[in-house]
Amino acid sequence: MSTPEEKLGELGLELPPLRRPAGRYRGWTMAGDTLHLAGQGADGHVGRLGADLGVAEGYAAARGAR
């Protein structure tokens, strides 16, 4: 079984360095069985998949999320 880092390498992907925190915030919160994440910005991509972003834009936003 490969590690996530090995799998990314096999796919030719490299993770960018982490961003510096923009303030004091909690990076996650739970509401029932739903996990909400904060601070995982995807530069240039704003909106919700299916409502504001198409599938291709969603893939690009996911790849750009840090």
C-alpha positions as CSV (number, residue, x, y, z in Angstrom):
1,M,0.0,0.0,0.0
2,S,1.4,3.4,-1.0
3,T,1.4,6.5,1.1
4,P,-0.5,9.6,0.0
5,E,2.8,11.3,-0.8
6,E,3.9,8.3,-3.0
7,K,0.5,8.3,-4.8
8,L,0.8,12.0,-5.5
9,G,4.3,11.4,-6.9
10,E,3.0,8.6,-9.2
11,L,0.4,11.1,-10.5
12,G,3.0,13.7,-11.1
13,L,1.5,16.1,-8.6
14,E,3.4,18.2,-6.0
15,L,1.7,19.9,-3.1
16,P,2.5,23.7,-2.8
17,P,3.9,25.0,0.5
18,L,1.3,25.9,3.1
19,R,0.0,29.4,3.3
20,R,0.7,31.5,6.4
21,P,-2.4,31.9,8.5
22,A,-4.4,35.1,7.6
23,G,-5.7,35.5,11.2
24,R,-6.8,33.6,14.2
25,Y,-9.5,31.2,13.1
26,R,-10.6,27.6,13.6
27,G,-9.8,25.5,10.6
28,W,-12.8,23.2,10.9
29,T,-16.1,22.8,12.7
30,M,-18.7,20.0,12.8
31,A,-22.5,20.5,12.3
32,G,-24.1,17.2,12.8
33,D,-22.4,14.7,10.5
34,T,-21.0,17.5,8.2
35,L,-17.5,18.7,8.4
36,H,-17.0,22.4,7.4
37,L,-13.4,23.4,6.5
38,A,-12.0,27.0,6.6
39,G,-8.8,28.5,5.2
40,Q,-8.6,26.1,2.3
41,G,-8.6,28.7,-0.4
42,A,-8.5,28.0,-4.1
43,D,-7.2,31.3,-5.6
44,G,-9.5,32.6,-8.3
45,H,-12.3,30.1,-7.7
46,V,-15.4,31.3,-5.8
47,G,-18.7,29.5,-5.6
48,R,-20.4,26.2,-5.1
49,L,-20.0,23.2,-7.3
50,G,-23.1,22.6,-9.4
51,A,-24.5,26.1,-8.6
52,D,-21.7,28.4,-9.6
53,L,-18.9,26.1,-10.8
54,G,-19.0,23.4,-13.4
55,V,-17.3,20.0,-13.1
56,A,-14.1,21.2,-14.9
57,E,-14.0,24.3,-12.7
58,G,-14.5,22.2,-9.6
59,Y,-11.5,20.0,-10.5
60,A,-9.4,23.2,-11.1
61,A,-10.6,24.6,-7.7
62,A,-9.8,21.3,-5.9
63,R,-6.3,21.2,-7.4
64,G,-5.7,24.8,-6.4
65,A,-6.9,24.4,-2.8
66,R,-4.2,24.8,-0.3
